[in-house]
Amino acid sequence: MDLENKSDAEILTIADPIMDNLMEASTAIDHARHVRDFTDRLKAIVTKDYLERVCRQYQTEKGYVRRAEAGRRFSPARLHRHCAEETIYRRARRLCC
């Protein structure tokens, strides 16, 4: 997916449903749903046990994440930067491994 040539609005159209799913799945501590849009590399990091531990600790200490809070944490620029870094990483791995 070429995000470089997309506007913030176009990126948000892609990112908003993903973020909504992440927030709802985290609240429900639903691992399968939480990782459905992840790369294989990220799925290997966010195991079911890890997600449960992190979500329970977060919910105990801070309560539940609201969608408005999540939007402030993941601006279009930050999301774009993350996606670009992930693309570069995958290309580099293909070239050298």
Sequence and secondary structure as in RCSB ss.txt:
>XXXX:A:sequence
MDLENKSDAEILTIADPIMDNLMEASTAIDHARHVRDFTDRLKAIVTKDYLERVCRQYQTEKGYVRRAEAGRRFS
PARLHRHCAEETIYRRARRLCC
>XXXX:A:secstr
   TTS HHHHHHHHHHHHHHHHHHHHHT HHHHTTTS HHHHHHS HHHHHHHHHHHHHHH    HHHHHHHS 
HHHHHHHHHHHHHHHHHHHHH 
